[in-house]
Amino acid sequence: MKKIVNPIIMWLIIIVGAIVIFVFVGDDGLFISGIFNKLILIIAFLFWLYFFISAVYIHKQVIKSAEKINKIIDVGVYSIVRHPIYMADVILAWGVFIAFPNLRVFVAVIYSTIIWFAWMKLEEKVLIDKFGQQYSEYARKVPMIIPRIRKNNR
């Protein structure tokens, strides 16, 4: 059975879920947002932009389905985390929540974060099936989404 792990499917799941959330969840404010909150959003967006552009520049196939990736990339942002775009997506989503702190945004961000983590796990399975020990060794050296503070020399 062929596994279809296409980012387009993931984004459709996120968009449909967010629409449902915005229809059924109230927009109660959770805390007051000010200029500092908007500054965090700008920083999160710049972070996202850097990691997205860097990931696509280094590995053009990254925006395709995991099955179509033909080699493991372990340089640049891929030497920091295995899923730099998803890491940046999560940070940007939480930046949006901090800038617009209401209940429906909060629920949508939690939902999206869960989907991104589940999708990373699906992609990991496909990549392990495809590259075997080579990918497992890469996964041992490079964290999935949270960069290590200090370099692991093992």
Number of C-alpha atoms within 10 A of each C-alpha: 3 6 12 13 19 16 17 12 13 15 14 11 13 20 14 11 16 19 12 13 18 16 11 10 16 12 14 11 14 14 11 11 15 11 9 11 17 16 14 17 22 16 14 21 19 14 16 22 16 15 22 20 12 17 22 14 12 15 18 11 15 18 16 13 17 21 16 14 17 11 13 14 17 17 12 14 18 22 16 20 22 24 22 24 24 21 22 21 21 22 20 23 22 23 22 21 23 23 21 21 20 19 19 23 25 22 16 23 22 16 15 23 20 14 17 20 16 13 18 18 13 15 21 19 17 20 21 15 13 17 14 12 11 13 19 15 11 16 16 11 18 21 16 20 18 13 15 11 7 6 10 9 5 5
